[in-house]
Each structure stands twice: as structure tokens, then as C-alpha cells.
Amino acid sequence: MNTLFRGDFTDDDVYNYIKTISDKIKEDSVVVDQIKNNTKEQAMLGGFGNKMNDAVIDTLDIHQNMATQVLSEDKIRKELVSIVYDIISKSLKSDIQIQNRNYSNLAQYGSLKAADKKVNYGENTTRKNL
């Protein structure tokens, strides 16, 4: 995805930019209806192209305004620091919980496979497929 733009952008940079533009366009119910009710080619003949240009300009203005406030107003910067910290912390904790569950499942699967290998497969026993 980062081949779309020239420059040193990560995939996340490009994804977040595209997501921001998409979200701004979805605020326009007329364009959303055009997308819902038409083919891509038909929707492009409507207001979609112009709306995308508007969304690029609008989001640039919005982000510049917010960035200016963050950099110039200590109260806003401190609140944003706290919010961003909480989002990252929650995300990392969620990632750790998922990893722990995956490791637990793998460990459990591994011990089940080990136990399965120890089963006596004589005439009166059957192997359970795991």
C-alpha cells in the first residue's frame, strides 16, 4: 500500500490517511447512497471524485487546526498525551492477552499431542483425533 505515495511512509501512515479520507467522505449521505446503489463506474460519474478532493482539503485543514492547538495549548497537549497513552496501553494489553491465549492454546495443544502419543493403541483402545 505504501507504494501509492512517494516518500518514506509506513503502511500504517498510508492506511490511516486513507481511512481518514474515507471516513470524511462517508459523512456525505448523497455520496454514500451513490456508492450503495450503483456500480463503482456509475458512482464515479456522480459526486464521488469531487467529494474526495473536498475530503482531502477538509482533513488537511482539520488536522492542521488540531495540531496547532496541541502544539500551542498545554492543557490540550496534556489531555491528548493522556488519551493517546491510554489507547496505546489498552492496545498493548489486548495484544499481550491475545498472545497469552495463543501460547496457552499452543501449549495445551502440545501437551494433548504429547499425551496422545503415550496412548496405548492396542486392540481394545481407539485413538481420538485432536
C-alpha positions in Angstrom: 0.0 0.0 0.0 2.9 2.4 0.7 3.8 2.4 -3.0 0.9 4.7 -3.6 2.7 7.8 -2.3 6.3 9.0 -2.9 8.2 9.4 0.4 9.1 7.5 3.5 5.6 6.4 4.7 4.8 3.3 6.6 1.9 1.1 5.7 0.2 2.4 8.8 0.7 6.0 7.7 -0.9 5.3 4.4 -3.7 3.2 5.8 -4.6 5.9 8.5 -4.6 8.6 5.9 -6.8 6.6 3.5 -9.1 5.7 6.4 -9.4 9.4 7.4 -10.3 10.4 3.9 -12.8 7.5 3.6 -14.5 8.4 6.9 -14.8 12.1 5.8 -16.4 11.0 2.5 -18.9 8.7 4.4 -20.2 11.8 6.2 -21.9 12.8 2.9 -25.1 10.8 2.7 -25.6 11.6 -1.0 -22.2 10.1 -1.9 -22.9 7.1 0.4 -26.2 6.5 -1.4 -24.5 6.7 -4.8 -22.0 4.1 -3.7 -24.6 1.8 -2.2 -27.0 1.9 -5.2 -24.6 2.0 -8.1 -21.6 0.3 -9.6 -18.2 1.8 -9.0 -18.2 3.2 -12.5 -21.6 4.9 -12.0 -20.7 6.3 -8.6 -17.5 7.8 -10.1 -19.7 9.7 -12.5 -21.6 11.2 -9.6 -20.1 13.4 -6.9 -17.5 10.9 -5.6 -14.4 12.4 -7.2 -15.2 15.9 -6.1 -16.1 14.8 -2.6 -12.8 13.0 -2.3 -11.0 16.3 -3.2 -13.1 18.1 -0.6 -12.3 15.4 1.9 -8.5 15.7 1.3 -8.7 19.5 1.8 -11.1 19.3 4.8 -9.0 16.7 6.7 -5.8 18.7 6.0 -7.5 21.8 7.5 -8.9 19.9 10.4 -5.6 18.1 11.2 -3.6 21.4 10.9 -6.0 23.2 13.2 -5.9 20.4 15.8 -2.1 20.1 15.5 -1.7 23.8 16.1 -3.9 23.6 19.2 -1.9 20.6 20.5 1.4 22.4 20.0 0.3 25.8 21.4 -2.0 24.9 24.3 -0.6 23.0 27.2 -3.9 21.8 28.5 -4.9 20.3 25.2 -1.5 18.7 24.8 -1.6 17.1 28.3 -5.1 15.7 27.7 -4.1 14.3 24.3 -1.0 12.8 25.8 -3.2 11.0 28.4 -5.7 9.8 25.8 -3.0 8.5 23.4 -1.2 6.8 26.3 -4.5 5.1 27.3 -5.2 3.9 23.8 -1.7 2.5 23.3 -1.7 0.9 26.7 -5.1 -0.7 26.2 -4.0 -1.9 22.7 -0.7 -3.4 24.1 -2.6 -5.1 27.0 -5.0 -6.6 24.5 -2.2 -7.8 22.3 -0.5 -9.4 25.3 -3.8 -11.1 26.3 -4.2 -12.5 22.8 -0.6 -13.7 22.7 -1.0 -15.3 26.1 -4.2 -17.1 24.9 -2.4 -18.2 21.8 0.6 -19.5 23.7 -1.8 -21.2 26.2 -3.7 -22.8 23.3 -0.4 -23.9 21.7 0.9 -25.3 25.0 -2.4 -27.1 25.6 -2.4 -28.5 22.1 1.3 -29.5 22.6 0.5 -31.4 25.8 -2.5 -33.0 24.3 -0.4 -34.2 21.3 2.2 -35.5 23.8 -0.4 -37.3 25.8 -1.9 -38.6 22.5 1.5 -40.2 21.6 1.6 -42.0 25.0 -1.8 -43.7 24.5 -1.7 -47.5 24.1 -3.2 -48.3 20.7 -3.8 -51.9 21.4 -6.8 -53.9 20.1 -9.2 -52.5 22.8 -8.2 -48.8 22.5 -9.1 -46.2 19.9 -7.2 -43.1 19.1 -9.0 -39.8 19.4 -8.3 -37.3 16.6 -7.3 -34.0 18.1 
